[in-house]
Amino acid sequence: MPRCWYFVKRPVGPVTEGCFELREIESRPLKDGSVRVANRWLSVDPSVRWRMDAETPLPPLPLGGKLNGPALGEVVESRSAQFHVGDVVTHLAGWRDEAVLPAEALQRVPDIPVPESAFLGVLGYPGVTAYFGLYDVARVRPGDVVFISAGGGAVGTAAIQMAKAGGMTVVASAGGPEKCALARKLGADVTIDYKGGLPIATALREAAPSGIDVYFDNVGGDHLDAALATAKKGARFAICGMVSGYNSRSREPIPHLDRIISAGITLKGFEVFSFADRLAEFYEVAGQWIHRGALTNVETVRHGLENTPQAFLGLFTGENLGKLVVCL
Ligand SMILES: NC(=O)c1ccc[n+]([C@@H]2O[C@H](COP(=O)([O-])OP(=O)(O)OC[C@H]3O[C@@H](n4cnc5c(N)ncnc54)[C@H](OP(=O)(O)O)[C@@H]3O)[C@@H](O)[C@H]2O)c1
């Protein structure tokens, strides 16, 4: 029997393994136009925590419902002319080992020579998020000083490489020396270990003494405030995520918010799904970067469907280097 993780308890404060339950699910016969996929790789993503709260700006997860998220697998049965047995596809019915979906819910992976899990990482949503966040939302230009937070994670490692590929100076923050070393290896000019003792605002002022032109925000809270304090006039902020606040209902104050006015800063939030019709452009550019060695997939692999919640919890204690994926 296929199995799927269910959301059974709303967390109060930090999420725990008790919020999840693994259950067997019925292996449904296929309807016309639908496809059965044996999942091989699952993605775990911080925004799931945000959606676990009853009051959240994202669509809340229904209590008692199935968890979901990006996944990659192989078509094992098809009643659609669009997909054949053996096709490798991505979709959003993760957190389970088998998915039955209408053909419209599947994407064939493009022909780019990378290990397939990269289509959940640097060539998946994290890569798409990094690319459009930098080049569309923040409108980066060569020579910009770009600050990227959570620089050791999935979006962060992609964003560092993509900013360097476009000729920017990159300041990246991450928790711990190992992640900072990774960020430098990927091209970051300066790194900040935000767990290293110095307040992030002081460390950022030292790292970018002339200020920053762009902030790619994955963290929110004190990182966002430090970026506001350090921003040059006319700086552009791509507000991608606020992971520091997902596990708690209280939000840190942002004392430098008024610099939006005095420094004419633009803050623009975005969701990756709004770029769904521009994937061809992304694959074209990212494929060229991969080809010339300017872009590489960084991932941390956990094994087994039963370990998916544990992998997910690791996102909030910083256990992952690059994209955290579960191999089934
Ligand atoms: N807008 C969109 O459409 C979109 C799409 C994808 C992702 N996102 C957002 O992008 C951000 C990164 O996502 P991801 O998938 O790439 O996750 P990730 O960075 O791979 O994993 C989360 C990382 O966040 C860091 N973190 C956790 N708690 C923190 C805290 N209190 N303060 C500072 N850092 C903390 C940890 O790294 P350290 O060890 O460095 O602490 C952890 O490894 C998230 O905010 C996510 O919600 C947005």
The ligand as a Tripos MOL2 file, in Angstrom:
@<TRIPOS>MOLECULE
LIG
   48    52     1     0     0
SMALL
NO_CHARGES

@<TRIPOS>ATOM
      1 N1          8.7210   33.5330   -2.0360 N.am      1 LIG1
      2 C1          8.7400   32.2770   -2.4770 C.2       1 LIG1
      3 O1          8.0440   31.9100   -3.4200 O.2       1 LIG1
      4 C2          9.6620   31.2990   -1.8220 C.ar      1 LIG1
      5 C3          9.9960   30.0940   -2.4530 C.ar      1 LIG1
      6 C4         10.9000   29.2390   -1.8150 C.ar      1 LIG1
      7 C5         11.4140   29.5900   -0.5760 C.ar      1 LIG1
      8 N2         11.0220   30.7630   -0.0070 N.ar      1 LIG1
      9 C6         11.5830   31.1900    1.2700 C.3       1 LIG1
     10 O2         12.9790   31.2910    1.1240 O.3       1 LIG1
     11 C7         13.6000   31.0430    2.3780 C.3       1 LIG1
     12 C8         14.6370   29.9490    2.2170 C.3       1 LIG1
     13 O3         13.9660   28.7660    1.8460 O.3       1 LIG1
     14 P1         14.7850   27.4590    1.4650 P.3       1 LIG1
     15 O4         13.8140   26.5010    0.9140 O.co2     1 LIG1
     16 O5         15.9560   27.8560    0.6810 O.co2     1 LIG1
     17 O6         15.2170   26.9430    2.9080 O.3       1 LIG1
     18 P2         16.7010   26.7030    3.3810 P.3       1 LIG1
     19 O7         17.3860   28.0320    3.3640 O.co2     1 LIG1
     20 O8         17.2700   25.6000    2.5900 O.co2     1 LIG1
     21 O9         16.5040   26.1850    4.8610 O.3       1 LIG1
     22 C9         16.1230   27.0670    5.8660 C.3       1 LIG1
     23 C10        17.3860   27.7210    6.4610 C.3       1 LIG1
     24 O10        16.9680   28.8570    7.1840 O.3       1 LIG1
     25 C11        17.9110   29.1370    8.1730 C.3       1 LIG1
     26 N3         17.2070   29.5280    9.3860 N.ar      1 LIG1
     27 C12        16.3240   28.8090   10.1110 C.ar      1 LIG1
     28 N4         15.9040   29.5140   11.1740 N.ar      1 LIG1
     29 C13        16.5800   30.7130   11.1170 C.ar      1 LIG1
     30 C14        16.6020   31.8770   11.9290 C.ar      1 LIG1
     31 N5         15.8290   31.9500   13.0310 N.pl3     1 LIG1
     32 N6         17.3980   32.9050   11.5740 N.ar      1 LIG1
     33 C15        18.1700   32.8340   10.4690 C.ar      1 LIG1
     34 N7         18.1910   31.7520    9.6500 N.ar      1 LIG1
     35 C16        17.4020   30.7180    9.9790 C.ar      1 LIG1
     36 C17        18.7040   27.8510    8.4280 C.3       1 LIG1
     37 O11        20.0410   28.0980    8.0100 O.3       1 LIG1
     38 P3         21.1490   28.6580    9.0320 P.3       1 LIG1
     39 O12        21.9420   27.4560    9.4400 O.co2     1 LIG1
     40 O13        21.9000   29.6300    8.2080 O.co2     1 LIG1
     41 O14        20.4340   29.2510   10.1950 O.co2     1 LIG1
     42 C18        18.0800   26.8320    7.4980 C.3       1 LIG1
     43 O15        18.9780   25.9550    6.9370 O.3       1 LIG1
     44 C19        12.4860   30.6910    3.3440 C.3       1 LIG1
     45 O16        12.1190   31.8320    4.0420 O.3       1 LIG1
     46 C20        11.3710   30.2350    2.4250 C.3       1 LIG1
     47 O17        10.1030   30.3590    3.0000 O.3       1 LIG1
     48 C21        10.1740   31.6080   -0.5920 C.ar      1 LIG1
@<TRIPOS>BOND
     1     1     2 1
     2     2     3 2
     3     2     4 1
     4     4     5 ar
     5     4    48 ar
     6     5     6 ar
     7     6     7 ar
     8     7     8 ar
     9     8     9 1
    10     8    48 ar
    11     9    10 1
    12     9    46 1
    13    10    11 1
    14    11    12 1
    15    11    44 1
    16    12    13 1
    17    13    14 1
    18    14    15 2
    19    14    16 1
    20    14    17 1
    21    17    18 1
    22    18    19 2
    23    18    20 1
    24    18    21 1
    25    21    22 1
    26    22    23 1
    27    23    24 1
    28    23    42 1
    29    24    25 1
    30    25    26 1
    31    25    36 1
    32    26    27 ar
    33    26    35 ar
    34    27    28 ar
    35    28    29 ar
    36    29    30 ar
    37    29    35 ar
    38    30    31 1
    39    30    32 ar
    40    32    33 ar
    41    33    34 ar
    42    34    35 ar
    43    36    37 1
    44    36    42 1
    45    37    38 1
    46    38    39 2
    47    38    40 1
    48    38    41 1
    49    42    43 1
    50    44    45 1
    51    44    46 1
    52    46    47 1
@<TRIPOS>SUBSTRUCTURE
     1 LIG1         1 GROUP 0 **** ****
